[in-house]
Amino acid sequence: MAMLFRTHYELARDSIRENRTRSFLTCLGIAIGVASIILILSLMGSIKNLVSNQVKSAGSSLMLVRPSAEKNTIDSVVEQLTSSNQYLKSNLSLKDVSTISALDEVAAAAPIAKGSATLTAKRLNDEGGTYTVEVGSAPVVATNHDFAKIQNLSISSGSFLGEKSGKNTAVIGRSLSLSLFGTTEPVSKTFTMLGQRFIVVGALPEADDPINFNNVDFDNSVFVDASYLESIHENLQIQQINIKAKNTDKMAELSQKIHEEITADHAGDTNFTVLYGDEITHPASGLFMIVSGILTLVASISLIVGGIGIMNIMLVSVAERTHEIGIRKSVGATSGNILLQFLIESLILSGIGGFFGLVLGYIIAFLISIVTPFAPYIDLQILGITLGTSLTIGLVFGIYPALKAARKNPIESLRRMR
């Protein structure tokens, strides 16, 4: 049996070598499909790890309260993709933050209410005069002084929102500071938002990670006091409450207590969820899995096209080697031997394409990681499944040409000249 497989392998190898260009183009179709899948799964895995590492760096004492509702999977995904819809339905309030902060087991609690507004500021021109700069739809994050403590947030200059600082103070991200003030040192500068004047008391350094579990763009956002923003803007929606627990050994008990306290304040309404530990990353992980699944399905079309290419090239090969098939059958080769011969050739083509697709996919992922914080994510399970899929494509699309070769009549095949 081993000798038979070796013979089939040598015949397939010789056939591929004789038609190098044709074989290369066939393998390329499979390689592109595999590279697309590897690239998608690598990026999604990297993003998932990025969020997971952020949660771990925040410490095991981190807890989150988020709005939620009973809904089916599709509705849940849609709300995560269009997060503003979910937040508009949030019934969390600043009173809930006060209720949580009052618990003995809680070290800090900070709300997160996100929105957007137009910011305007005055700048000096070269002649010593002033002109107005406007930044439209700037991300606004309403929170309190505890946010920096819970988030372990670093400040490049100034300080974060303080308990004793004025209510109309703000902290600004690096990119937004450049757009609004033309400098990365904006402390003591002022701007106008929602008809009110704010003074900048702190600036954030450039963010290393563009994605985080808070879903906040730190580089382009302005942070203001939530209670003050509520006083000048109606219907402030709290999208998340970050909590730092005092005792990490009693997270389950604290979670239950928070749930009971907020439920009591909301007259029995449980349209929220309390998360801690690995639960924090579950919504993001589920979303990433669905998105990566959809993108992988789209990329799989390239594999199917590559499979059609294999079928086409194998049919051409069968037609060109009809005389050879007749000779092999006349000297004792069975239909099963012929079937196996062409299936092995198809599997070799798809295997080569799959291997180079893996290499190509990770090369592209590495190049992307040079200009982004998404390091290539290498997982043996992904490698195995992707290679297995490429071989399956070779098997499925190679079976028809192999059957066609196996069913050829040896006498009619011998009549055909090369």
VENMO-V709838 format. One record per pair of residues at least 6 apart in sequence whose ideal C-beta (glycine too) atoms are under 8 Angstrom apart, sorted by the first residue. I is the first residue (numbers start at 0). J is the second residue. If there is no record, write none. Layout:
BEGIN
i->(I I)
j->(J J)
END
This chain:
BEGIN
i->(3 3 4 4 7 7 7 7 7 8 8 10 10 11 11 11 11 12 14 14 14 15 15 15 15 18 21 21 22 22 24 25 25 25 25 25 25 26 26 26 26 26 27 27 28 28 28 28 28 28 28 29 29 29 29 29 29 29 29 29 29 29 29 29 29 30 30 30 30 30 30 31 31 31 31 32 32 32 32 32 32 32 32 32 32 32 33 33 33 33 33 33 33 33 33 33 33 34 34 34 34 34 35 35 35 36 36 36 36 36 36 36 36 37 37 37 37 37 37 37 37 38 38 38 38 39 39 39 39 40 40 40 40 40 40 41 41 41 41 41 41 41 42 42 42 42 43 43 43 43 43 43 44 44 44 45 45 45 45 45 45 46 46 46 47 47 47 47 47 48 48 49 49 49 49 50 50 50 50 50 50 51 51 53 53 53 54 54 54 54 56 57 57 57 57 58 58 58 59 59 59 60 60 60 60 60 60 61 61 61 61 61 61 61 62 62 62 62 62 62 62 62 62 62 62 63 63 63 63 63 63 63 63 63 64 64 64 64 64 64 64 64 64 64 64 64 65 65 65 65 65 65 65 66 66 66 66 66 66 66 66 66 66 67 67 67 68 68 70 75 76 76 76 77 78 78 79 79 79 80 82 82 85 86 86 86 87 88 89 89 89 90 90 90 90 91 91 91 91 91 91 91 91 92 93 93 93 93 93 93 94 95 95 95 95 96 96 96 96 96 96 96 98 98 98 99 99 99 99 99 99 99 100 100 100 102 102 102 102 103 104 104 104 104 104 104 104 105 105 105 105 105 106 106 106 107 107 107 107 107 108 108 108 108 108 108 109 109 109 109 109 109 109 109 109 109 110 110 110 110 110 110 110 110 111 111 111 111 111 111 111 111 111 111 111 112 112 112 112 112 112 112 112 112 113 113 113 113 113 113 113 114 114 114 114 114 115 115 115 115 116 116 116 116 116 117 117 117 117 117 117 118 118 118 118 118 118 118 118 118 119 119 119 119 119 119 119 120 120 120 120 120 120 120 120 121 121 121 121 121 122 122 122 122 122 122 123 124 132 132 132 132 134 134 134 137 137 137 137 137 138 138 138 138 138 138 139 139 139 139 139 140 140 140 140 140 141 141 141 141 141 141 141 142 142 142 142 142 143 143 143 143 144 144 144 144 145 145 146 146 146 146 146 147 147 147 148 149 149 149 150 150 152 152 153 153 154 154 154 154 154 155 155 155 155 155 156 156 156 156 157 157 157 157 157 157 158 158 158 159 159 159 159 160 160 160 160 160 160 160 160 161 161 164 165 166 166 166 166 167 167 167 167 167 167 168 168 168 168 168 168 169 169 169 169 169 169 169 169 170 170 170 170 170 170 170 171 171 171 171 171 171 171 171 171 172 172 172 172 172 172 172 172 172 173 173 173 173 173 173 173 174 174 174 175 175 175 175 176 176 176 176 176 177 179 179 180 180 183 184 185 185 186 186 186 186 187 187 188 188 189 189 189 189 190 190 190 191 192 192 193 193 193 194 195 197 197 203 203 205 206 206 206 207 208 209 209 209 209 211 212 212 212 213 213 225 225 228 229 242 244 244 244 246 250 250 254 254 257 258 258 261 262 262 265 274 299 302 302 302 303 305 305 305 306 306 306 306 306 307 309 309 309 309 309 309 309 310 310 310 310 312 313 313 313 313 313 313 313 314 314 314 316 316 316 317 317 317 317 317 320 321 321 321 322 322 322 322 322 324 324 324 324 324 325 325 325 325 325 325 325 325 326 327 327 328 328 328 328 328 329 329 334 334 335 337 337 337 337 338 338 338 338 339 340 340 341 341 341 341 341 342 342 342 342 344 345 345 345 345 345 345 346 346 346 346 347 348 349 349 349 349 349 349 350 350 350 350 352 353 353 353 353 353 354 356 356 357 357 357 361 361 364 364 364 365 367 368 368)
j->(336 339 339 343 336 339 340 343 344 343 347 340 344 340 343 344 347 347 316 320 344 22 344 347 348 316 312 315 312 348 308 305 308 309 312 348 352 348 349 351 352 355 305 352 301 304 305 306 308 309 352 302 305 306 308 309 348 349 351 352 353 356 389 392 393 305 352 353 355 356 359 301 305 356 359 298 299 300 301 302 303 304 305 356 389 392 302 352 353 356 357 359 360 385 386 388 389 356 357 359 360 363 298 301 360 295 298 299 302 356 360 385 388 356 357 359 360 361 364 381 385 360 363 364 367 291 294 295 298 291 295 376 378 381 385 360 361 364 375 376 377 381 364 367 373 376 287 288 290 291 294 376 376 378 381 364 368 373 374 375 376 210 287 373 280 283 284 287 376 374 376 208 210 372 373 210 211 212 280 283 284 280 284 208 211 212 61 212 279 280 151 149 150 151 212 151 243 247 247 250 276 106 243 244 245 247 250 149 241 242 243 244 275 279 241 242 243 244 250 253 254 257 273 274 275 212 239 240 241 242 273 274 275 279 91 95 99 239 240 242 257 261 271 272 273 274 238 239 240 271 272 274 282 85 86 88 89 90 91 238 270 271 272 270 271 272 88 270 78 285 285 286 289 84 84 85 85 282 286 286 214 238 238 113 236 238 236 270 236 237 238 265 268 270 271 110 236 237 238 239 240 261 271 237 110 225 226 229 235 237 264 237 240 261 264 108 109 110 143 225 237 240 260 261 264 105 108 240 242 257 260 261 107 108 145 253 256 257 260 245 244 245 246 249 252 253 256 242 243 244 245 253 243 244 245 145 148 149 242 243 145 149 240 241 242 243 142 143 144 145 146 148 149 150 240 241 141 142 143 225 237 239 240 241 140 141 142 146 213 215 237 238 239 240 241 140 141 142 225 228 235 236 237 238 138 139 140 141 214 215 238 138 139 141 232 236 136 137 138 139 136 137 139 192 193 133 134 135 136 137 192 133 134 137 175 179 190 191 192 221 131 132 133 134 190 191 192 131 132 179 180 188 189 190 191 129 130 131 132 189 129 130 131 132 180 181 129 130 178 179 180 181 175 178 179 175 179 219 220 221 175 215 216 219 220 221 192 220 221 223 228 215 220 221 222 223 222 223 224 225 228 229 235 160 222 223 224 225 160 224 225 226 159 160 161 162 241 243 152 159 160 222 241 154 159 160 243 241 242 243 213 241 159 203 203 204 170 201 202 203 204 173 183 202 203 204 184 186 201 202 170 186 199 200 201 202 164 200 201 170 200 201 222 168 169 170 200 201 222 223 224 168 200 200 198 224 226 227 230 195 196 197 198 224 227 197 198 199 200 223 224 190 197 198 199 200 221 222 223 199 200 201 202 203 221 222 179 185 199 201 202 203 220 221 222 202 203 206 216 217 218 219 220 221 183 202 203 204 205 206 218 205 218 219 218 219 220 221 182 183 185 199 202 183 185 190 188 190 202 202 199 202 199 200 201 202 198 199 198 199 196 197 198 199 196 197 199 197 221 223 228 231 232 231 231 221 223 217 218 218 216 217 218 372 372 216 218 371 372 217 279 280 283 239 241 235 237 235 235 257 250 253 275 253 275 276 273 275 273 269 273 271 268 269 271 281 388 388 389 392 392 349 352 392 349 392 393 395 396 396 345 348 349 392 393 396 397 396 397 399 400 348 341 344 345 396 397 400 401 399 400 403 341 344 400 324 341 400 403 404 404 407 412 415 412 413 415 416 417 337 404 407 409 412 407 409 410 411 412 413 414 415 413 336 337 334 337 407 409 412 409 413 405 406 405 401 404 405 407 401 402 404 405 401 401 404 397 400 401 404 405 394 397 398 401 397 393 394 396 397 400 401 390 393 394 397 393 393 389 390 392 393 394 397 386 389 390 393 389 385 386 388 389 390 386 385 389 382 385 386 375 377 373 375 376 375 373 374 375)
END
